[in-house]
């Protein structure tokens, strides 16, 4: 059998390293996100809570509606570090009739109804602006009451502020719709032509075509998951208040993604990731009032919700974000230049955690070894696998991954 392996020029090698990095990062995301079973369990839990609220004898609950918000709704949830439970955020939407109660009384009314359920009572905990059901070892459900915001043209909501004295504007359903619209955008790629030229270097080689459709996740959701994971590792031993909150990472990534997709053409999905990370700070508004910096990262779907409002009270949180952003950008940039499995594994482990990266690399190495035994593997730069044409019918090619979803 001809075992000739194509000689790759430097630019080709770098492209394959980028695609290999995408394969590792995609599998990392699969490993750290909730399993289908966990998602189904969370869904069952919140639907049960919703039925309990809807069946309340009080008129107030007759038209109430409970719905998920946050990372579970967006599809960007990741496994928390140190064995903590997943955080599932729910909104209990009351009608405008409930606004006469005020935020404190409406929150208490919601809590009283949950308390009436004997199964929920032992696991119910009061939080500053919501009620938490703590399903130990699984996740906790945070249930926040809301009323319609008459001043929001996009169907926004009002939720209690932390001190329960007034209402704060928000719009989770509008935010979700905008995020999904952006996540559906597809980058313009030069990659197909480049990969065809690589395949032409050896007539036996097959390179899986770049997909022209989104999979179950897509690039934007994977980018958000990677950012959140990197943040969690970076701040693992730091003051928790210094960690940039998830909605800031999600908002900046989504806005940067939309901008980059509209303005650039890319060689690979890795370059999409890199440009999005680079562009994130450009969507933070900053001005100076009485020599004091003021920061804004607005919820574009409603008026009056500034995700960076705490930066204006705690300046160290803004400084912490920019410090973290410099590190995540550096970590992503260097991935395309690293060669050697030891260096690559070390870099990925430092950025995203050693345990899952080790698990991913081991699984991929096992697949490659199996492919070699079946005579299906021709080239393996990093983890970019090119399979041979002349293989036994029984052989199974090594699976490949992209941020569009596994092919």
Helices and strands as residue ranges (DSSP letters): H 10-32, H 36-54, G 59-61, E 65-69, H 70-74, E 86-93, G 96-101, H 103-115, H 118-121, E 124-126, E 131-135, E 139-148, E 157-160, E 167-170, H 172-183, E 188-189, H 191-200, E 205-206, H 219-234, G 240-242, H 246-263, E 265-266, H 269-279, G 280-283, E 285-289, E 292-296, G 309-312, H 315-335, H 341-352, H 354-373, E 377-381, E 384-388
